[in-house]
Amino acid sequence: MPLPPPPLLDLYRLMLLARRLDERAWVLHRQGKIAFHISGIGQEAAQVGAAFALQRGKDWFAPYYRDLALMLALGLTPLEFVLGLMGKQGEPSSGARQMPSHWSLRRANVVSHSSPVATQAPHAAGLGLAIRLRGGDAVVLTTIGEGSTSQGEWYEAVNWAATHKLPVIFLVENNVYAISVRQNQQMAVEHVAEKAAGLGLPGVIVDGLDAVASYRAVGEAAERARRGEGPTVIEAKVARMTPHSSDDDDRSYRPRDEVEAMKARDPLALFRQRLLAEKVLSEAQDAGLQEEVKGVIEAAVAEAEAAPYPPAEDAAYPVYVEDVRRG
């Protein structure tokens, strides 16, 4: 069955929201209002396309830390994101215990991950096995950077999923750099997707700067998984247009002309130009969306700044069971 066309304006609005929210996080860091930020600028198209290809509320997700656009598409609110940046009460991922962008969102079937890279891949394989045992046709999407595919956890998860034909999509967002290490310094293959061949499952390469292409690639992998045909590795070629994180200075290892070349292929600008050319979006509509998104972000930041920090006693709950016999 062919995939239905994606809602182009919805894709664009979410990409725009993710970009402006990400940019605001950098400003908050430079103002000393947050301690840390890790960016997804340049990777929004792949993430939003993937989210729209799956059945939100039914399928499961084990993301990685750059997935702000994916999380917004799954229902994370800008306020919840900023609460996480500031470690404020009401933050949904960990109750303000974890670092920012270590996602968890129970209402959207988003499973928590931790700082050691690639550990979400075995979680995804386990979710796929649970789906198989319980029955049904839900799918699991897990995302990762290309550097993390060198980790044993990723290989073990993909091998397990392939062996048992589990309904898992392994989406690799290849932004060329594992912190400061280029891809050609960490793997002998030209494309991460080539690694799939040795593990017995399809490996697909997609232009991750194109939201529609990403939507189709993930949608086709999801249909394959729902038919019981097993997992797929998808390599989305994306761009990391920022340093690794707010603690990094990429000028020490990355030539500036390379960064400028990436910015010339900004997925948000490319998608905007496409929608304008196809008359899906007008200049007036775009101006209205820009103002709407700006207002949403301003409101989220103001509310998060006014929000309280969690009380100290919350640090032990729900990590430890409360003694109900007291009193």
Beta strands, then each sheet from edge to edge (+ up, - down):
strand 1: 60-62
strand 2: 140-145
strand 3: 168-174
strand 4: 177-178
strand 5: 181-182
strand 6: 203-207
strand 7: 232-237
sheet 1: 1+ 2+ 3+ 7+ 6+
sheet 2: 4+ 5-
end
